[in-house]
Amino acid sequence: VGEVMAIGRKFEEAFQKALRMVDENFPGFDPYVQL
């Protein structure tokens, strides 16, 4: 079981950061989202 913690202004921003934390090569769901 793995856990991540990410802080962002919106859920989408925090979720994208958490995804990138798990795998640095994974750009997230939409690489063009302005963070």
mmCIF entry with sequence, helices, sheets and N, C-alpha, C, O atoms, coordinates in Angstrom:
data_MODEL
# 
_entry.id   MODEL 
# 
_entity.id                         1 
_entity.type                       polymer 
_entity.pdbx_number_of_molecules   1 
# 
_entity_poly.entity_id                      1 
_entity_poly.type                           'polypeptide(L)' 
_entity_poly.nstd_linkage                   no 
_entity_poly.nstd_monomer                   no 
_entity_poly.pdbx_seq_one_letter_code       VGEVMAIGRKFEEAFQKALRMVDENFPGFDPYVQL 
_entity_poly.pdbx_seq_one_letter_code_can   VGEVMAIGRKFEEAFQKALRMVDENFPGFDPYVQL 
_entity_poly.pdbx_strand_id                 A 
# 
loop_
_entity_poly_seq.entity_id 
_entity_poly_seq.num 
_entity_poly_seq.mon_id 
_entity_poly_seq.hetero 
1 1  VAL n 
1 2  GLY n 
1 3  GLU n 
1 4  VAL n 
1 5  MET n 
1 6  ALA n 
1 7  ILE n 
1 8  GLY n 
1 9  ARG n 
1 10 LYS n 
1 11 PHE n 
1 12 GLU n 
1 13 GLU n 
1 14 ALA n 
1 15 PHE n 
1 16 GLN n 
1 17 LYS n 
1 18 ALA n 
1 19 LEU n 
1 20 ARG n 
1 21 MET n 
1 22 VAL n 
1 23 ASP n 
1 24 GLU n 
1 25 ASN n 
1 26 PHE n 
1 27 PRO n 
1 28 GLY n 
1 29 PHE n 
1 30 ASP n 
1 31 PRO n 
1 32 TYR n 
1 33 VAL n 
1 34 GLN n 
1 35 LEU n 
# 
_struct_asym.id          A 
_struct_asym.entity_id   1 
# 
_struct_conf.conf_type_id            HELX_P 
_struct_conf.id                      HELX_P1 
_struct_conf.pdbx_PDB_helix_id       AA1 
_struct_conf.beg_label_comp_id       PHE 
_struct_conf.beg_label_asym_id       A 
_struct_conf.beg_label_seq_id        11 
_struct_conf.pdbx_beg_PDB_ins_code   ? 
_struct_conf.end_label_comp_id       VAL 
_struct_conf.end_label_asym_id       A 
_struct_conf.end_label_seq_id        22 
_struct_conf.pdbx_end_PDB_ins_code   ? 
_struct_conf.beg_auth_comp_id        PHE 
_struct_conf.beg_auth_asym_id        A 
_struct_conf.beg_auth_seq_id         11 
_struct_conf.end_auth_comp_id        VAL 
_struct_conf.end_auth_asym_id        A 
_struct_conf.end_auth_seq_id         22 
_struct_conf.pdbx_PDB_helix_class    1 
_struct_conf.details                 ? 
_struct_conf.pdbx_PDB_helix_length   12 
# 
_struct_conf_type.id          HELX_P 
_struct_conf_type.criteria    ? 
_struct_conf_type.reference   ? 
# 
loop_
_atom_site.group_PDB 
_atom_site.id 
_atom_site.type_symbol 
_atom_site.label_atom_id 
_atom_site.label_alt_id 
_atom_site.label_comp_id 
_atom_site.label_asym_id 
_atom_site.label_entity_id 
_atom_site.label_seq_id 
_atom_site.pdbx_PDB_ins_code 
_atom_site.Cartn_x 
_atom_site.Cartn_y 
_atom_site.Cartn_z 
_atom_site.occupancy 
_atom_site.B_iso_or_equiv 
_atom_site.pdbx_formal_charge 
_atom_site.auth_seq_id 
_atom_site.auth_comp_id 
_atom_site.auth_asym_id 
_atom_site.auth_atom_id 
_atom_site.pdbx_PDB_model_num 
ATOM 1   N N  . VAL A 1 1  ? 0.857  -1.171 0.000   1.00 0.00 ? 1  VAL A N  1 
ATOM 2   C CA . VAL A 1 1  ? 0.000  0.000  0.000   1.00 0.00 ? 1  VAL A CA 1 
ATOM 3   C C  . VAL A 1 1  ? 0.900  1.229  0.000   1.00 0.00 ? 1  VAL A C  1 
ATOM 4   O O  . VAL A 1 1  ? 1.829  1.332  0.800   1.00 0.00 ? 1  VAL A O  1 
ATOM 5   N N  . GLY A 1 2  ? 0.614  2.150  -0.900  1.00 0.00 ? 2  GLY A N  1 
ATOM 6   C CA . GLY A 1 2  ? 1.387  3.386  -0.961  1.00 0.00 ? 2  GLY A CA 1 
ATOM 7   C C  . GLY A 1 2  ? 0.494  4.574  -0.671  1.00 0.00 ? 2  GLY A C  1 
ATOM 8   O O  . GLY A 1 2  ? -0.710 4.544  -0.925  1.00 0.00 ? 2  GLY A O  1 
ATOM 9   N N  . GLU A 1 3  ? 1.092  5.603  -0.143  1.00 0.00 ? 3  GLU A N  1 
ATOM 10  C CA . GLU A 1 3  ? 0.347  6.816  0.168   1.00 0.00 ? 3  GLU A CA 1 
ATOM 11  C C  . GLU A 1 3  ? 1.099  8.013  -0.386  1.00 0.00 ? 3  GLU A C  1 
ATOM 12  O O  . GLU A 1 3  ? 2.325  8.000  -0.490  1.00 0.00 ? 3  GLU A O  1 
ATOM 13  N N  . VAL A 1 4  ? 0.354  9.039  -0.735  1.00 0.00 ? 4  VAL A N  1 
ATOM 14  C CA . VAL A 1 4  ? 0.958  10.299 -1.164  1.00 0.00 ? 4  VAL A CA 1 
ATOM 15  C C  . VAL A 1 4  ? 0.234  11.434 -0.456  1.00 0.00 ? 4  VAL A C  1 
ATOM 16  O O  . VAL A 1 4  ? -0.901 11.283 -0.003  1.00 0.00 ? 4  VAL A O  1 
ATOM 17  N N  . MET A 1 5  ? 0.906  12.564 -0.369  1.00 0.00 ? 5  MET A N  1 
ATOM 18  C CA . MET A 1 5  ? 0.271  13.754 0.180   1.00 0.00 ? 5  MET A CA 1 
ATOM 19  C C  . MET A 1 5  ? 0.632  14.915 -0.727  1.00 0.00 ? 5  MET A C  1 
ATOM 20  O O  . MET A 1 5  ? 1.804  15.137 -1.032  1.00 0.00 ? 5  MET A O  1 
ATOM 21  N N  . ALA A 1 6  ? -0.371 15.646 -1.153  1.00 0.00 ? 6  ALA A N  1 
ATOM 22  C CA . ALA A 1 6  ? -0.140 16.802 -2.007  1.00 0.00 ? 6  ALA A CA 1 
ATOM 23  C C  . ALA A 1 6  ? -1.085 17.914 -1.580  1.00 0.00 ? 6  ALA A C  1 
ATOM 24  O O  . ALA A 1 6  ? -2.234 17.662 -1.218  1.00 0.00 ? 6  ALA A O  1 
ATOM 25  N N  . ILE A 1 7  ? -0.597 19.132 -1.624  1.00 0.00 ? 7  ILE A N  1 
ATOM 26  C CA . ILE A 1 7  ? -1.407 20.287 -1.239  1.00 0.00 ? 7  ILE A CA 1 
ATOM 27  C C  . ILE A 1 7  ? -1.555 21.185 -2.455  1.00 0.00 ? 7  ILE A C  1 
ATOM 28  O O  . ILE A 1 7  ? -0.579 21.500 -3.135  1.00 0.00 ? 7  ILE A O  1 
ATOM 29  N N  . GLY A 1 8  ? -2.783 21.591 -2.718  1.00 0.00 ? 8  GLY A N  1 
ATOM 30  C CA . GLY A 1 8  ? -3.052 22.484 -3.831  1.00 0.00 ? 8  GLY A CA 1 
ATOM 31  C C  . GLY A 1 8  ? -4.269 23.335 -3.540  1.00 0.00 ? 8  GLY A C  1 
ATOM 32  O O  . GLY A 1 8  ? -4.995 23.085 -2.578  1.00 0.00 ? 8  GLY A O  1 
ATOM 33  N N  . ARG A 1 9  ? -4.493 24.331 -4.362  1.00 0.00 ? 9  ARG A N  1 
ATOM 34  C CA . ARG A 1 9  ? -5.654 25.199 -4.171  1.00 0.00 ? 9  ARG A CA 1 
ATOM 35  C C  . ARG A 1 9  ? -6.951 24.504 -4.532  1.00 0.00 ? 9  ARG A C  1 
ATOM 36  O O  . ARG A 1 9  ? -7.999 24.784 -3.950  1.00 0.00 ? 9  ARG A O  1 
ATOM 37  N N  . LYS A 1 10 ? -6.877 23.593 -5.498  1.00 0.00 ? 10 LYS A N  1 
ATOM 38  C CA . LYS A 1 10 ? -8.059 22.845 -5.932  1.00 0.00 ? 10 LYS A CA 1 
ATOM 39  C C  . LYS A 1 10 ? -7.743 21.362 -5.847  1.00 0.00 ? 10 LYS A C  1 
ATOM 40  O O  . LYS A 1 10 ? -6.578 20.966 -5.813  1.00 0.00 ? 10 LYS A O  1 
ATOM 41  N N  . PHE A 1 11 ? -8.788 20.544 -5.814  1.00 0.00 ? 11 PHE A N  1 
ATOM 42  C CA . PHE A 1 11 ? -8.600 19.097 -5.769  1.00 0.00 ? 11 PHE A CA 1 
ATOM 43  C C  . PHE A 1 11 ? -7.819 18.623 -6.984  1.00 0.00 ? 11 PHE A C  1 
ATOM 44  O O  . PHE A 1 11 ? -6.937 17.773 -6.861  1.00 0.00 ? 11 PHE A O  1 
ATOM 45  N N  . GLU A 1 12 ? -8.135 19.167 -8.160  1.00 0.00 ? 12 GLU A N  1 
ATOM 46  C CA . GLU A 1 12 ? -7.472 18.731 -9.386  1.00 0.00 ? 12 GLU A CA 1 
ATOM 47  C C  . GLU A 1 12 ? -5.972 18.983 -9.320  1.00 0.00 ? 12 GLU A C  1 
ATOM 48  O O  . GLU A 1 12 ? -5.180 18.142 -9.744  1.00 0.00 ? 12 GLU A O  1 
ATOM 49  N N  . GLU A 1 13 ? -5.581 20.129 -8.793  1.00 0.00 ? 13 GLU A N  1 
ATOM 50  C CA . GLU A 1 13 ? -4.161 20.464 -8.685  1.00 0.00 ? 13 GLU A CA 1 
ATOM 51  C C  . GLU A 1 13 ? -3.452 19.512 -7.726  1.00 0.00 ? 13 GLU A C  1 
ATOM 52  O O  . GLU A 1 13 ? -2.366 19.019 -8.032  1.00 0.00 ? 13 GLU A O  1 
ATOM 53  N N  . ALA A 1 14 ? -4.054 19.254 -6.576  1.00 0.00 ? 14 ALA A N  1 
ATOM 54  C CA . ALA A 1 14 ? -3.444 18.349 -5.599  1.00 0.00 ? 14 ALA A CA 1 
ATOM 55  C C  . ALA A 1 14 ? -3.368 16.930 -6.153  1.00 0.00 ? 14 ALA A C  1 
ATOM 56  O O  . ALA A 1 14 ? -2.390 16.222 -5.913  1.00 0.00 ? 14 ALA A O  1 
ATOM 57  N N  . PHE A 1 15 ? -4.388 16.514 -6.889  1.00 0.00 ? 15 PHE A N  1 
ATOM 58  C CA . PHE A 1 15 ? -4.401 15.161 -7.446  1.00 0.00 ? 15 PHE A CA 1 
ATOM 59  C C  . PHE A 1 15 ? -3.313 15.001 -8.502  1.00 0.00 ? 15 PHE A C  1 
ATOM 60  O O  . PHE A 1 15 ? -2.642 13.970 -8.554  1.00 0.00 ? 15 PHE A O  1 
ATOM 61  N N  . GLN A 1 16 ? -3.136 16.022 -9.348  1.00 0.00 ? 16 GLN A N  1 
ATOM 62  C CA . GLN A 1 16 ? -2.071 15.982 -10.360 1.00 0.00 ? 16 GLN A CA 1 
ATOM 63  C C  . GLN A 1 16 ? -0.699 15.892 -9.682  1.00 0.00 ? 16 GLN A C  1 
ATOM 64  O O  . GLN A 1 16 ? 0.162  15.128 -10.119 1.00 0.00 ? 16 GLN A O  1 
ATOM 65  N N  . LYS A 1 17 ? -0.499 16.667 -8.624  1.00 0.00 ? 17 LYS A N  1 
ATOM 66  C CA . LYS A 1 17 ? 0.776  16.631 -7.912  1.00 0.00 ? 17 LYS A CA 1 
ATOM 67  C C  . LYS A 1 17 ? 1.015  15.259 -7.304  1.00 0.00 ? 17 LYS A C  1 
ATOM 68  O O  . LYS A 1 17 ? 2.133  14.744 -7.332  1.00 0.00 ? 17 LYS A O  1 
ATOM 69  N N  . ALA A 1 18 ? -0.043 14.668 -6.753  1.00 0.00 ? 18 ALA A N  1 
ATOM 70  C CA . ALA A 1 18 ? 0.090  13.340 -6.154  1.00 0.00 ? 18 ALA A CA 1 
ATOM 71  C C  . ALA A 1 18 ? 0.444  12.301 -7.215  1.00 0.00 ? 18 ALA A C  1 
ATOM 72  O O  . ALA A 1 18 ? 1.263  11.416 -6.967  1.00 0.00 ? 18 ALA A O  1 
ATOM 73  N N  . LEU A 1 19 ? -0.165 12.404 -8.390  1.00 0.00 ? 19 LEU A N  1 
ATOM 74  C CA . LEU A 1 19 ? 0.153  11.464 -9.468  1.00 0.00 ? 19 LEU A CA 1 
ATOM 75  C C  . LEU A 1 19 ? 1.607  11.600 -9.898  1.00 0.00 ? 19 LEU A C  1 
ATOM 76  O O  . LEU A 1 19 ? 2.286  10.599 -10.128 1.00 0.00 ? 19 LEU A O  1 
ATOM 77  N N  . ARG A 1 20 ? 2.084  12.831 -10.006 1.00 0.00 ? 20 ARG A N  1 
ATOM 78  C CA . ARG A 1 20 ? 3.475  13.034 -10.406 1.00 0.00 ? 20 ARG A CA 1 
ATOM 79  C C  . ARG A 1 20 ? 4.444  12.583 -9.318  1.00 0.00 ? 20 ARG A C  1 
ATOM 80  O O  . ARG A 1 20 ? 5.574  12.194 -9.613  1.00 0.00 ? 20 ARG A O  1 
ATOM 81  N N  . MET A 1 21 ? 4.002  12.634 -8.056  1.00 0.00 ? 21 MET A N  1 
ATOM 82  C CA . MET A 1 21 ? 4.833  12.162 -6.955  1.00 0.00 ? 21 MET A CA 1 
ATOM 83  C C  . MET A 1 21 ? 5.063  10.658 -7.051  1.00 0.00 ? 21 MET A C  1 
ATOM 84  O O  . MET A 1 21 ? 6.158  10.172 -6.769  1.00 0.00 ? 21 MET A O  1 
ATOM 85  N N  . VAL A 1 22 ? 4.033  9.929  -7.447  1.00 0.00 ? 22 VAL A N  1 
ATOM 86  C CA . VAL A 1 22 ? 4.117  8.474  -7.532  1.00 0.00 ? 22 VAL A CA 1 
ATOM 87  C C  . VAL A 1 22 ? 5.030  8.059  -8.682  1.00 0.00 ? 22 VAL A C  1 
ATOM 88  O O  . VAL A 1 22 ? 5.864  7.167  -8.526  1.00 0.00 ? 22 VAL A O  1 
ATOM 89  N N  . ASP A 1 23 ? 4.870  8.706  -9.834  1.00 0.00 ? 23 ASP A N  1 
ATOM 90  C CA . ASP A 1 23 ? 5.663  8.358  -11.014 1.00 0.00 ? 23 ASP A CA 1 
ATOM 91  C C  . ASP A 1 23 ? 6.064  9.644  -11.718 1.00 0.00 ? 23 ASP A C  1 
ATOM 92  O O  . ASP A 1 23 ? 5.218  10.317 -12.308 1.00 0.00 ? 23 ASP A O  1 
ATOM 93  N N  . GLU A 1 24 ? 7.329  9.990  -11.665 1.00 0.00 ? 24 GLU A N  1 
ATOM 94  C CA . GLU A 1 24 ? 7.797  11.253 -12.244 1.00 0.00 ? 24 GLU A CA 1 
ATOM 95  C C  . GLU A 1 24 ? 7.631  11.306 -13.756 1.00 0.00 ? 24 GLU A C  1 
ATOM 96  O O  . GLU A 1 24 ? 7.560  12.397 -14.322 1.00 0.00 ? 24 GLU A O  1 
ATOM 97  N N  . ASN A 1 25 ? 7.569  10.163 -14.423 1.00 0.00 ? 25 ASN A N  1 
ATOM 98  C CA . ASN A 1 25 ? 7.412  10.139 -15.878 1.00 0.00 ? 25 ASN A CA 1 
ATOM 99  C C  . ASN A 1 25 ? 5.962  10.285 -16.306 1.00 0.00 ? 25 ASN A C  1 
ATOM 100 O O  . ASN A 1 25 ? 5.684  10.465 -17.492 1.00 0.00 ? 25 ASN A O  1 
ATOM 101 N N  . PHE A 1 26 ? 5.038  10.210 -15.366 1.00 0.00 ? 26 PHE A N  1 
ATOM 102 C CA . PHE A 1 26 ? 3.611  10.329 -15.683 1.00 0.00 ? 26 PHE A CA 1 
ATOM 103 C C  . PHE A 1 26 ? 3.212  11.795 -15.589 1.00 0.00 ? 26 PHE A C  1 
ATOM 104 O O  . PHE A 1 26 ? 3.271  12.371 -14.503 1.00 0.00 ? 26 PHE A O  1 
ATOM 105 N N  . PRO A 1 27 ? 2.805  12.421 -16.701 1.00 0.00 ? 27 PRO A N  1 
ATOM 106 C CA . PRO A 1 27 ? 2.514  13.850 -16.681 1.00 0.00 ? 27 PRO A CA 1 
ATOM 107 C C  . PRO A 1 27 ? 1.203  14.204 -15.993 1.00 0.00 ? 27 PRO A C  1 
ATOM 108 O O  . PRO A 1 27 ? 0.946  15.381 -15.739 1.00 0.00 ? 27 PRO A O  1 
ATOM 109 N N  . GLY A 1 28 ? 0.374  13.222 -15.688 1.00 0.00 ? 28 GLY A N  1 
ATOM 110 C CA . GLY A 1 28 ? -0.940 13.496 -15.119 1.00 0.00 ? 28 GLY A CA 1 
ATOM 111 C C  . GLY A 1 28 ? -1.998 13.226 -16.166 1.00 0.00 ? 28 GLY A C  1 
ATOM 112 O O  . GLY A 1 28 ? -1.699 12.719 -17.247 1.00 0.00 ? 28 GLY A O  1 
ATOM 113 N N  . PHE A 1 29 ? -3.220 13.562 -15.848 1.00 0.00 ? 29 PHE A N  1 
ATOM 114 C CA . PHE A 1 29 ? -4.302 13.319 -16.797 1.00 0.00 ? 29 PHE A CA 1 
ATOM 115 C C  . PHE A 1 29 ? -4.242 14.281 -17.973 1.00 0.00 ? 29 PHE A C  1 
ATOM 116 O O  . PHE A 1 29 ? -4.502 13.892 -19.112 1.00 0.00 ? 29 PHE A O  1 
ATOM 117 N N  . ASP A 1 30 ? -3.898 15.537 -17.701 1.00 0.00 ? 30 ASP A N  1 
ATOM 118 C CA . ASP A 1 30 ? -3.824 16.544 -18.754 1.00 0.00 ? 30 ASP A CA 1 
ATOM 119 C C  . ASP A 1 30 ? -2.541 17.345 -18.540 1.00 0.00 ? 30 ASP A C  1 
ATOM 120 O O  . ASP A 1 30 ? -2.481 18.174 -17.632 1.00 0.00 ? 30 ASP A O  1 
ATOM 121 N N  . PRO A 1 31 ? -1.517 17.114 -19.356 1.00 0.00 ? 31 PRO A N  1 
ATOM 122 C CA . PRO A 1 31 ? -0.246 17.802 -19.137 1.00 0.00 ? 31 PRO A CA 1 
ATOM 123 C C  . PRO A 1 31 ? -0.313 19.308 -19.368 1.00 0.00 ? 31 PRO A C  1 
ATOM 124 O O  . PRO A 1 31 ? 0.635  20.019 -19.033 1.00 0.00 ? 31 PRO A O  1 
ATOM 125 N N  . TYR A 1 32 ? -1.412 19.813 -19.933 1.00 0.00 ? 32 TYR A N  1 
ATOM 126 C CA . TYR A 1 32 ? -1.521 21.235 -20.221 1.00 0.00 ? 32 TYR A CA 1 
ATOM 127 C C  . TYR A 1 32 ? -2.293 21.991 -19.153 1.00 0.00 ? 32 TYR A C  1 
ATOM 128 O O  . TYR A 1 32 ? -2.615 23.164 -19.342 1.00 0.00 ? 32 TYR A O  1 
ATOM 129 N N  . VAL A 1 33 ? -2.597 21.342 -18.033 1.00 0.00 ? 33 VAL A N  1 
ATOM 130 C CA . VAL A 1 33 ? -3.284 22.019 -16.943 1.00 0.00 ? 33 VAL A CA 1 
ATOM 131 C C  . VAL A 1 33 ? -2.322 23.008 -16.306 1.00 0.00 ? 33 VAL A C  1 
ATOM 132 O O  . VAL A 1 33 ? -1.198 22.648 -15.958 1.00 0.00 ? 33 VAL A O  1 
ATOM 133 N N  . GLN A 1 34 ? -2.756 24.251 -16.153 1.00 0.00 ? 34 GLN A N  1 
ATOM 134 C CA . GLN A 1 34 ? -1.919 25.281 -15.552 1.00 0.00 ? 34 GLN A CA 1 
ATOM 135 C C  . GLN A 1 34 ? -1.916 25.096 -14.047 1.00 0.00 ? 34 GLN A C  1 
ATOM 136 O O  . GLN A 1 34 ? -2.957 25.212 -13.399 1.00 0.00 ? 34 GLN A O  1 
ATOM 137 N N  . LEU A 1 35 ? -0.750 24.808 -13.491 1.00 0.00 ? 35 LEU A N  1 
ATOM 138 C CA . LEU A 1 35 ? -0.662 24.604 -12.041 1.00 0.00 ? 35 LEU A CA 1 
ATOM 139 C C  . LEU A 1 35 ? 0.078  25.738 -11.390 1.00 0.00 ? 35 LEU A C  1 
ATOM 140 O O  . LEU A 1 35 ? 0.253  25.742 -10.172 1.00 0.00 ? 35 LEU A O  1 
# 
